[in-house]
Amino acid sequence: MTDTFMGYQRKDGSVGVRNLIAIIPSVFCSAKLAERIAFQVPGSVYFRHPVG
C-alpha cells in the first residue's frame, strides 16, 4: 500500500495544501449576497441554492 498526499511542492522544497473557500447560502433569499461575496473573495467558489 502506498500513501499519497494531494498537495504541492513549494519553491523552497516544503509542501503545502490548497484550501477551498466555499460560499454556500443556507436560504434562497441570501443567494445574491453570497454570490457578491464570492466574486470579491479571490479563489472562492459559489454554490447556488437549489431554489434561488
Distance bins in CASP14 RR format, pairs under 12 A and 6 or more apart:
PFRMAT RR
TARGET T0000
AUTHOR 0000-0000-0000
RMODE 2
METHOD distances of the structure
MODEL  1
5 15 1 0 0 1 0 0 0 0 0 0 0
5 16 0 0 0 0 1 0 0 0 0 0 0
5 17 0 0 0 0 1 0 0 0 0 0 0
6 15 0 0 0 0 0 1 0 0 0 0 0
6 16 0 0 0 0 0 1 0 0 0 0 0
6 17 1 0 0 1 0 0 0 0 0 0 0
6 18 0 0 0 0 1 0 0 0 0 0 0
7 14 0 0 0 0 0 1 0 0 0 0 0
7 15 1 0 0 1 0 0 0 0 0 0 0
7 16 1 0 1 0 0 0 0 0 0 0 0
7 17 1 0 1 0 0 0 0 0 0 0 0
7 18 1 0 0 1 0 0 0 0 0 0 0
7 19 0 0 0 0 0 1 0 0 0 0 0
8 14 0 0 0 0 0 1 0 0 0 0 0
8 15 1 0 0 1 0 0 0 0 0 0 0
8 16 1 0 1 0 0 0 0 0 0 0 0
8 17 1 0 0 1 0 0 0 0 0 0 0
8 18 1 0 0 1 0 0 0 0 0 0 0
9 15 1 0 1 0 0 0 0 0 0 0 0
9 16 1 0 0 1 0 0 0 0 0 0 0
9 17 0 0 0 0 0 1 0 0 0 0 0
10 16 1 0 0 1 0 0 0 0 0 0 0
10 17 0 0 0 0 0 1 0 0 0 0 0
10 18 0 0 0 0 0 1 0 0 0 0 0
18 43 0 0 0 0 1 0 0 0 0 0 0
18 45 0 0 0 0 0 1 0 0 0 0 0
19 41 0 0 0 0 0 1 0 0 0 0 0
19 43 0 0 0 0 1 0 0 0 0 0 0
19 44 0 0 0 0 0 1 0 0 0 0 0
19 45 0 0 0 0 0 1 0 0 0 0 0
20 38 0 0 0 0 0 1 0 0 0 0 0
20 41 0 0 0 0 0 1 0 0 0 0 0
20 43 0 0 0 0 1 0 0 0 0 0 0
20 44 1 0 0 1 0 0 0 0 0 0 0
20 45 1 0 0 1 0 0 0 0 0 0 0
20 46 0 0 0 0 0 1 0 0 0 0 0
20 47 0 0 0 0 0 1 0 0 0 0 0
21 34 0 0 0 0 0 1 0 0 0 0 0
21 37 0 0 0 0 1 0 0 0 0 0 0
21 38 0 0 0 0 1 0 0 0 0 0 0
21 40 0 0 0 0 0 1 0 0 0 0 0
21 41 1 0 0 1 0 0 0 0 0 0 0
21 42 0 0 0 0 1 0 0 0 0 0 0
21 43 1 0 0 1 0 0 0 0 0 0 0
21 44 1 0 1 0 0 0 0 0 0 0 0
21 45 1 0 0 1 0 0 0 0 0 0 0
21 46 0 0 0 0 1 0 0 0 0 0 0
21 47 0 0 0 0 0 1 0 0 0 0 0
22 34 0 0 0 0 1 0 0 0 0 0 0
22 37 0 0 0 0 0 1 0 0 0 0 0
22 38 0 0 0 0 1 0 0 0 0 0 0
22 41 0 0 0 0 0 1 0 0 0 0 0
22 43 0 0 0 0 0 1 0 0 0 0 0
22 44 1 0 0 1 0 0 0 0 0 0 0
22 45 1 0 1 0 0 0 0 0 0 0 0
22 46 1 0 0 1 0 0 0 0 0 0 0
22 47 1 0 0 1 0 0 0 0 0 0 0
22 48 0 0 0 0 0 1 0 0 0 0 0
23 30 0 0 0 0 0 1 0 0 0 0 0
23 31 0 0 0 0 1 0 0 0 0 0 0
23 32 0 0 0 0 0 1 0 0 0 0 0
23 33 0 0 0 0 1 0 0 0 0 0 0
23 34 1 0 1 0 0 0 0 0 0 0 0
23 35 1 0 0 1 0 0 0 0 0 0 0
23 36 0 0 0 0 1 0 0 0 0 0 0
23 37 1 0 1 0 0 0 0 0 0 0 0
23 38 1 0 1 0 0 0 0 0 0 0 0
23 39 0 0 0 0 1 0 0 0 0 0 0
23 40 0 0 0 0 1 0 0 0 0 0 0
23 41 1 0 0 1 0 0 0 0 0 0 0
23 43 0 0 0 0 0 1 0 0 0 0 0
23 44 1 0 1 0 0 0 0 0 0 0 0
23 45 1 0 0 1 0 0 0 0 0 0 0
23 46 1 0 1 0 0 0 0 0 0 0 0
23 47 1 0 0 1 0 0 0 0 0 0 0
23 48 0 0 0 0 1 0 0 0 0 0 0
23 49 0 0 0 0 0 1 0 0 0 0 0
24 30 0 0 0 0 1 0 0 0 0 0 0
24 31 0 0 0 0 1 0 0 0 0 0 0
24 33 0 0 0 0 0 1 0 0 0 0 0
24 34 1 0 0 1 0 0 0 0 0 0 0
24 35 0 0 0 0 0 1 0 0 0 0 0
24 37 0 0 0 0 0 1 0 0 0 0 0
24 38 0 0 0 0 1 0 0 0 0 0 0
24 44 0 0 0 0 0 1 0 0 0 0 0
24 45 0 0 0 0 1 0 0 0 0 0 0
24 46 0 0 0 0 1 0 0 0 0 0 0
24 47 1 0 1 0 0 0 0 0 0 0 0
24 48 0 0 0 0 1 0 0 0 0 0 0
24 49 1 0 0 1 0 0 0 0 0 0 0
24 50 0 0 0 0 0 1 0 0 0 0 0
25 31 1 0 1 0 0 0 0 0 0 0 0
25 32 0 0 0 0 1 0 0 0 0 0 0
25 33 1 0 0 1 0 0 0 0 0 0 0
25 34 1 1 0 0 0 0 0 0 0 0 0
25 35 0 0 0 0 1 0 0 0 0 0 0
25 36 0 0 0 0 0 1 0 0 0 0 0
25 37 0 0 0 0 1 0 0 0 0 0 0
25 38 0 0 0 0 1 0 0 0 0 0 0
25 46 0 0 0 0 1 0 0 0 0 0 0
25 47 0 0 0 0 1 0 0 0 0 0 0
25 48 1 0 0 1 0 0 0 0 0 0 0
25 49 1 0 1 0 0 0 0 0 0 0 0
25 50 0 0 0 0 0 1 0 0 0 0 0
25 51 0 0 0 0 1 0 0 0 0 0 0
25 52 0 0 0 0 1 0 0 0 0 0 0
26 33 0 0 0 0 0 1 0 0 0 0 0
26 34 0 0 0 0 1 0 0 0 0 0 0
26 47 0 0 0 0 0 1 0 0 0 0 0
26 49 1 0 0 1 0 0 0 0 0 0 0
26 50 0 0 0 0 0 1 0 0 0 0 0
26 51 0 0 0 0 0 1 0 0 0 0 0
26 52 0 0 0 0 0 1 0 0 0 0 0
27 33 0 0 0 0 0 1 0 0 0 0 0
27 34 0 0 0 0 1 0 0 0 0 0 0
27 49 1 0 0 1 0 0 0 0 0 0 0
27 50 0 0 0 0 0 1 0 0 0 0 0
27 51 0 0 0 0 1 0 0 0 0 0 0
27 52 0 0 0 0 1 0 0 0 0 0 0
28 34 0 0 0 0 0 1 0 0 0 0 0
28 35 0 0 0 0 0 1 0 0 0 0 0
28 48 0 0 0 0 1 0 0 0 0 0 0
28 49 1 0 1 0 0 0 0 0 0 0 0
28 50 0 0 0 0 1 0 0 0 0 0 0
28 51 1 0 1 0 0 0 0 0 0 0 0
28 52 1 1 0 0 0 0 0 0 0 0 0
29 49 0 0 0 0 1 0 0 0 0 0 0
29 51 0 0 0 0 1 0 0 0 0 0 0
29 52 0 0 0 0 1 0 0 0 0 0 0
30 36 0 0 0 0 0 1 0 0 0 0 0
30 37 0 0 0 0 1 0 0 0 0 0 0
30 46 0 0 0 0 0 1 0 0 0 0 0
30 48 0 0 0 0 0 1 0 0 0 0 0
30 49 1 0 0 1 0 0 0 0 0 0 0
30 51 0 0 0 0 0 1 0 0 0 0 0
30 52 0 0 0 0 1 0 0 0 0 0 0
31 37 0 0 0 0 0 1 0 0 0 0 0
31 38 0 0 0 0 0 1 0 0 0 0 0
31 46 0 0 0 0 1 0 0 0 0 0 0
31 47 0 0 0 0 1 0 0 0 0 0 0
31 48 1 0 0 1 0 0 0 0 0 0 0
31 49 1 0 1 0 0 0 0 0 0 0 0
31 50 0 0 0 0 1 0 0 0 0 0 0
31 51 0 0 0 0 1 0 0 0 0 0 0
31 52 1 0 1 0 0 0 0 0 0 0 0
32 38 0 0 0 0 0 1 0 0 0 0 0
32 39 0 0 0 0 0 1 0 0 0 0 0
32 46 0 0 0 0 0 1 0 0 0 0 0
32 48 0 0 0 0 0 1 0 0 0 0 0
32 49 0 0 0 0 0 1 0 0 0 0 0
32 52 0 0 0 0 1 0 0 0 0 0 0
33 39 0 0 0 0 0 1 0 0 0 0 0
33 40 0 0 0 0 0 1 0 0 0 0 0
33 46 0 0 0 0 0 1 0 0 0 0 0
33 49 0 0 0 0 0 1 0 0 0 0 0
34 40 0 0 0 0 0 1 0 0 0 0 0
34 41 0 0 0 0 0 1 0 0 0 0 0
34 44 0 0 0 0 1 0 0 0 0 0 0
34 45 0 0 0 0 0 1 0 0 0 0 0
34 46 1 0 0 1 0 0 0 0 0 0 0
34 47 0 0 0 0 1 0 0 0 0 0 0
34 48 0 0 0 0 1 0 0 0 0 0 0
34 49 1 0 0 1 0 0 0 0 0 0 0
34 52 0 0 0 0 0 1 0 0 0 0 0
35 41 0 0 0 0 0 1 0 0 0 0 0
35 44 0 0 0 0 0 1 0 0 0 0 0
35 45 0 0 0 0 0 1 0 0 0 0 0
35 46 1 0 1 0 0 0 0 0 0 0 0
35 47 0 0 0 0 1 0 0 0 0 0 0
35 48 1 0 0 1 0 0 0 0 0 0 0
35 49 0 0 0 0 1 0 0 0 0 0 0
35 52 0 0 0 0 0 1 0 0 0 0 0
36 44 0 0 0 0 0 1 0 0 0 0 0
36 46 0 0 0 0 1 0 0 0 0 0 0
37 43 0 0 0 0 0 1 0 0 0 0 0
37 44 1 0 0 1 0 0 0 0 0 0 0
37 45 0 0 0 0 0 1 0 0 0 0 0
37 46 1 0 0 1 0 0 0 0 0 0 0
37 47 0 0 0 0 0 1 0 0 0 0 0
38 44 1 0 1 0 0 0 0 0 0 0 0
38 45 1 0 0 1 0 0 0 0 0 0 0
38 46 1 1 0 0 0 0 0 0 0 0 0
38 47 0 0 0 0 1 0 0 0 0 0 0
38 48 0 0 0 0 0 1 0 0 0 0 0
39 45 0 0 0 0 0 1 0 0 0 0 0
39 46 1 0 0 1 0 0 0 0 0 0 0
40 46 0 0 0 0 0 1 0 0 0 0 0
END
